[in-house]
Structure formats: structure tokens, C-alpha cells
Amino acid sequence: MSDQPTAENHLVGDEQALAKLRALRGSIDNLDAALVHLLAERFKCTQEVGELKAAHHLPPADPAREADQIARLRRLAEDARLDPAFAEKFLNFIVGEVVRHHRAIAARPRQDGRA
């Protein structure tokens, strides 16, 4: 056992607070799992978008769509009382990964032998 203080060590005398802490952490763990599954589904869709773009020689990035999505997400964040700047950073990270994947898809040799 570590000698380092933890939140639970400070709450040892308050079993009700510990139970609440465990419940909140369980909820956080469930939300993290849901986020991972939602991101996986999102990336399945964007993978298909990348394949479609590559097949039709469309650019991997769409700056106009990205700007619209950022504005939309900022509005959603405000409505949800989430920091819009955080939401924008989060979406920018995701979009950056999507564009990177789309570029990789576009760079792959096509199975039909065409470039």
C-alpha cells in the first residue's frame, strides 16, 4: 500500500462520500466506454467517406464543411453548457485524424490498377 495520500484516504471516515465517489467514477467509466464506441462508429463512417472520395478523385479535406461543422459543434456545446473552445479543439483533433486517414486512402494503389 502506498503512503501517498489519495482522495479515498481523505474520505475514509465518510462512507457515504466514498460510495458517491465510486458511483460517479462508475458513471465516468461508462461514459468513457460510450465515447469510445461512438468514435469507432464515427470513424467507420468517415472511412467510407474516404473510400468514396478516393474513388471519385475528391480532395481528402473539405474546409467549407469543416468550418460548418465547427460552427455547429460550438452551438451544440453552448446549448449543452460545454466550453465551445474545448468542443472546437476536440473536433479539430478528430477532423485532423479523418483527413490523415483520407489522405492515406487516396495514396493507396487502387485495386482496379488505376492511379
C-alpha positions in Angstrom: 0.0 0.0 0.0 1.3 3.4 -0.9 2.0 6.1 1.7 0.8 8.7 -0.9 -2.4 10.5 0.1 -5.4 9.8 -2.2 -8.9 11.2 -2.3 -10.2 7.9 -0.8 -7.7 8.1 2.1 -9.0 11.6 2.9 -12.6 10.3 2.9 -12.0 7.2 5.0 -14.3 8.4 7.7 -17.1 9.3 5.4 -18.5 6.1 3.8 -21.4 7.9 2.2 -18.9 10.2 0.3 -16.8 7.1 -0.7 -20.0 5.4 -2.1 -20.8 8.6 -4.0 -17.3 8.8 -5.4 -17.4 5.2 -6.5 -20.8 5.8 -8.2 -19.6 8.9 -10.0 -16.4 7.1 -11.2 -18.6 4.2 -12.4 -20.6 6.7 -14.4 -17.5 8.3 -15.8 -16.2 4.8 -16.8 -19.5 4.1 -18.6 -19.4 7.4 -20.4 -15.8 6.8 -21.5 -16.8 3.4 -22.9 -19.7 5.1 -24.8 -17.4 7.8 -26.2 -15.0 5.1 -27.5 -17.8 3.2 -29.2 -19.3 6.4 -30.7 -15.9 7.4 -32.0 -15.4 3.9 -33.5 -18.8 4.3 -35.3 -17.9 7.7 -36.5 -14.6 6.5 -37.9 -16.4 3.7 -39.7 -18.5 6.3 -41.5 -15.6 8.5 -42.2 -13.6 5.5 -43.6 -16.4 5.0 -46.1 -16.4 8.7 -46.9 -12.6 8.5 -47.6 -13.1 5.5 -49.9 -15.8 7.3 -51.8 -13.7 10.5 -52.1 -10.7 8.4 -53.3 -12.8 6.6 -55.9 -14.1 9.8 -57.3 -10.9 11.8 -57.0 -12.3 14.2 -54.5 -9.9 16.0 -52.1 -9.3 14.5 -48.7 -10.2 17.7 -46.9 -13.3 19.9 -47.3 -12.5 23.2 -45.5 -16.1 24.6 -46.0 -17.7 21.5 -44.5 -15.2 21.6 -41.6 -16.0 25.2 -40.9 -19.7 24.5 -40.9 -19.2 21.5 -38.6 -17.1 23.6 -36.1 -19.7 26.3 -36.0 -22.4 23.7 -35.5 -20.5 21.9 -32.8 -19.8 25.2 -31.0 -23.5 26.0 -30.9 -24.3 22.5 -29.6 -21.6 22.9 -26.9 -23.1 26.2 -25.8 -26.5 24.7 -25.6 -25.1 21.8 -23.5 -23.1 24.2 -21.3 -19.8 22.8 -22.5 -16.9 25.1 -23.3 -17.2 25.8 -27.0 -13.4 26.3 -27.3 -12.9 22.8 -25.9 -15.5 21.3 -28.3 -13.8 23.0 -31.2 -10.4 21.6 -30.1 -11.9 18.2 -29.8 -13.5 18.4 -33.3 -10.3 19.8 -34.8 -8.4 16.8 -33.4 -10.9 14.3 -34.9 -11.1 16.1 -38.2 -7.3 16.1 -38.4 -7.3 12.3 -37.9 -10.0 11.8 -40.5 -8.2 13.9 -43.1 -5.0 12.0 -42.4 -6.9 8.7 -43.0 -8.4 10.1 -46.2 -5.0 11.1 -47.5 -3.7 7.6 -46.7 -6.7 6.0 -48.6 -6.2 8.3 -51.6 -2.5 7.4 -51.7 -3.2 3.6 -51.8 -2.8 1.9 -55.1 -6.3 1.2 -56.4 -7.3 -2.4 -56.9 -8.5 -1.7 -60.4 -5.0 -0.8 -61.4 -5.7 2.9 -62.0 -3.9 5.6 -60.1 
